[in-house]
Amino acid sequence: MAMLAIAMFVALFAFGKQIFGWTDTDGDVQLAMIASFLFGVIAAFRNRS
């Protein structure tokens, strides 16, 4: 399941502009995606221990 989530994140990060057509001139959308991914990893790691 983790591999699927990582693959979906990479695909959205790399091809999201073409798929959804958003304009991200300042990089805000990509920054938000990276932050949400990292927060999810941290939350999962803290939940596991």
Contact map, one row per residue, 1 for C-alpha under 8 A:
1111100000000000000000000000000000000000000000000
1111110000000000000000000000000000000000000000000
1111111000000000000000000000000000000000000000000
1111111100000000000000000000000000000000000000000
1111111110000000000000000000000000000000000000000
0111111111000000000000000000000000000000000000000
0011111111100000000000000000000000000000000000000
0001111111110000000000000000000000000000000000000
0000111111111000000000000000000000001000000000000
0000011111111100000000000000000000000000000000000
0000001111111111000000000000000000000000000000000
0000000111111111000000000000000000000000000000000
0000000011111111000000000000010010000000000000000
0000000001111111100000000000000000000000000000000
0000000000111111111000000000000000000000000000000
0000000000111111111111000000000000000000000000000
0000000000000111111111110000000000000000000000000
0000000000000011111111000000000000000000000000000
0000000000000011111110000000000000000000000000000
0000000000000001111111000000000000000000000000000
0000000000000001111111100000000000000000000000000
0000000000000001110111110000000000000000000000000
0000000000000000100011111000000000000000000000000
0000000000000000100001111111110000000000000000000
0000000000000000000000111111000000000000000000000
0000000000000000000000011111000000000000000000000
0000000000000000000000011111111000000000000000000
0000000000000000000000011111111100000000000000000
0000000000000000000000010011111110000000000000000
0000000000001000000000010011111111000000000000000
0000000000000000000000000011111111100000000000000
0000000000000000000000000001111111110000000000000
0000000000001000000000000000111111111000000000000
0000000000000000000000000000011111111100000000000
0000000000000000000000000000001111111110000000000
0000000000000000000000000000000111111111000000000
0000000010000000000000000000000011111111100000000
0000000000000000000000000000000001111111110000000
0000000000000000000000000000000000111111111000000
0000000000000000000000000000000000011111111100000
0000000000000000000000000000000000001111111110000
0000000000000000000000000000000000000111111111000
0000000000000000000000000000000000000011111111100
0000000000000000000000000000000000000001111111110
0000000000000000000000000000000000000000111111111
0000000000000000000000000000000000000000011111111
0000000000000000000000000000000000000000001111111
0000000000000000000000000000000000000000000111111
0000000000000000000000000000000000000000000011111
